Amino acid sequence: MGSKQVIERWVECFNTGDVDKFMALYADDAVQHAVFAEPMVGKPAIRAQTEAYFAAAKLHCIVENLVATEDGWVVLEWLDRVGLKGCNVYRIEDGLIKVQRSYFDQLSFFKLNGLPVPPMDAATEQAT
C-alpha cells in the first residue's frame, strides 16, 4: 500500500471509529503529535487517546486535499462536519505511519466535540 493509500485507509478507519483497524496503520514506535499536547510515543499511548476520543465524540474527517510525495510524506487538509478545519502531516515508512503531526483550532475542536480542554502548561500560563 502506497503512502497516499495508507492515509486514505486512515480516514476510512477514523470515520468508522474502528480502533483496531486504525491502530494497524501505525508503526509500533510511531509518534503522534497534536500540537496542543505533548507527543504520544508508541502504539499503546496512541491507542489510549484514540479510544478516549472515539468514545467521547462522533468524529468525522472530510478530505479537502490529500497530497503524497514519493519519499513517504503525506499532507491531509481536512474539514469536520461542523466546519472545523485542520491539517495533518504524516511520515510513512514501510507502509505504516511513523510520524503524525496535527494542526487545527484546538479550542474550537474541544468545545464543538464536547471534549475536556487540557490544562495550560506553566510556560503558556506565564506568557498570557
C-alpha positions in Angstrom: 0.0 0.0 0.0 1.4 3.4 -1.0 1.7 6.4 1.3 -1.4 8.1 0.0 -3.4 4.8 0.3 -2.3 4.4 3.9 -3.9 7.8 4.7 -7.0 7.1 2.7 -7.4 4.0 4.8 -6.7 6.1 7.9 -9.6 8.4 7.0 -11.9 5.4 6.5 -11.0 3.8 9.8 -11.2 7.2 11.6 -14.7 7.8 10.2 -16.0 4.4 11.2 -14.3 4.5 14.6 -12.7 1.1 14.2 -9.8 1.4 16.7 -8.2 -1.9 15.8 -8.0 -1.2 12.1 -7.0 2.4 12.8 -4.1 1.3 15.0 -3.0 -1.3 12.5 -1.8 1.6 10.3 0.8 2.8 12.9 4.3 1.6 13.4 5.0 0.2 16.9 7.2 3.2 17.7 5.1 5.8 16.0 4.9 9.3 17.2 1.6 11.2 17.1 1.8 14.9 18.0 -1.3 17.0 18.1 0.2 20.5 18.7 -1.9 21.2 21.8 -0.2 18.5 23.8 3.0 16.6 24.3 3.7 14.0 21.6 2.5 10.4 22.2 5.1 7.8 21.5 4.2 4.2 20.7 1.1 2.4 19.8 -0.2 1.9 23.4 -0.2 5.7 24.1 -1.8 6.5 20.7 -4.4 3.7 21.2 -5.4 5.1 24.6 -6.0 8.6 23.3 -7.8 7.3 20.2 -10.1 5.1 22.3 -10.9 8.0 24.6 -11.6 10.4 21.7 -13.7 7.8 19.7 -15.8 7.1 22.9 -16.3 10.8 23.7 -17.3 12.3 20.3 -18.6 11.3 16.9 -15.5 12.4 14.9 -15.5 12.6 11.2 -12.9 13.6 8.6 -13.8 15.1 5.3 -10.8 15.2 2.9 -10.3 18.6 1.3 -6.8 17.9 -0.1 -4.6 14.8 0.1 -1.0 15.1 -1.3 1.7 12.5 -1.1 5.4 12.7 -2.1 7.4 9.8 -3.5 9.5 9.7 -0.3 6.7 9.0 2.2 5.4 12.4 3.2 1.7 12.9 3.1 -0.3 16.1 3.8 -4.0 15.8 4.6 -6.1 19.0 4.7 -9.4 18.2 6.4 -12.7 19.5 7.5 -15.1 18.0 10.0 -18.9 18.0 10.0 -19.2 21.2 12.0 -16.7 23.2 9.9 -13.5 22.9 11.9 -10.5 22.8 9.5 -7.1 21.3 10.1 -4.1 19.7 8.6 -2.2 16.5 9.3 1.3 15.8 8.2 2.4 12.2 8.1 5.7 10.3 7.5 5.0 6.8 6.2 7.7 4.2 6.4 7.3 0.5 5.3 3.6 1.1 4.7 2.9 2.3 8.3 2.5 5.7 9.9 5.8 6.6 11.6 5.1 10.2 12.5 1.9 12.2 12.5 1.5 15.9 13.4 -1.9 17.5 13.6 -2.6 21.2 13.4 -6.1 22.7 14.0 -8.0 25.2 16.1 -7.8 23.2 19.3 -10.2 25.2 21.4 -13.0 25.1 18.8 -12.3 21.3 18.4 -12.7 20.6 22.1 -15.8 22.7 22.5 -17.6 21.5 19.3 -17.0 17.9 20.2 -17.8 18.1 24.0 -14.2 17.1 24.9 -12.4 18.5 28.0 -9.9 21.3 27.4 -6.5 20.2 28.5 -4.9 22.4 31.2 -2.4 25.0 30.1 1.2 24.3 31.0 3.3 26.6 33.2 5.1 28.2 30.2 1.9 29.0 28.4 0.3 30.4 31.6 3.2 32.8 32.2 3.0 34.1 28.6 -0.7 35.0 29.0 
